[in-house]
Amino acid sequence: MTERIDSKKKKSQTAETPVHALHAGSVAALIWRRQSPAGYVYFDYSLTRSWQSLSSGSRGQSRNFFAQNERELLTVVQQASNWIAENERSLASAANPE
């Protein structure tokens, strides 16, 4: 039953495209443009870590991190927060032209 829920989530997420991506080492922050049911537009971000299996060579993405990813995480979180702050000002300006 869990597999079905996860696969449904993946399908809905792949239908969307991030508006910006930031990388530091194996960690990435994907920034998404969202709209609430009331019409409010905002940005949020998700974090992933890329990995490669030493035994099989297969590659993938994970939402789990290790302590050794701390510096990379801090870097992309700060960059994503800065990007969102700058671009939310643009959204506000466009919504309220003077």
C-alpha positions, 0 to 999 in steps of 0.5 A: 500500500505504501508503494502506491502512495509513493508512486502517486506522489512521484507522478504529481511531482514530476508534472511540475517543473521547478523554477530554479535549481541550486547545487552544492556538492551532492545536495540540491535545492529545487525552488517551486512556484506555487499558488494557493487555492485563494490565488496567493502566489509564493515560492517554496523549496525541496532538498535532495541528495544525489547518490551512486551505488558503488556496487552497481553504479546505479544512481538516484536521489534521496530526501535523506542526508548524512552529517557530512552533508551539513555544509552543502545543506547550509549552503543550498538552504541559504541560497534558496532562501535568498533567491526566494526573498529576491523573487518574492519582492518581484512578485509583490511589485508585479501585484502592486504596481505604483 
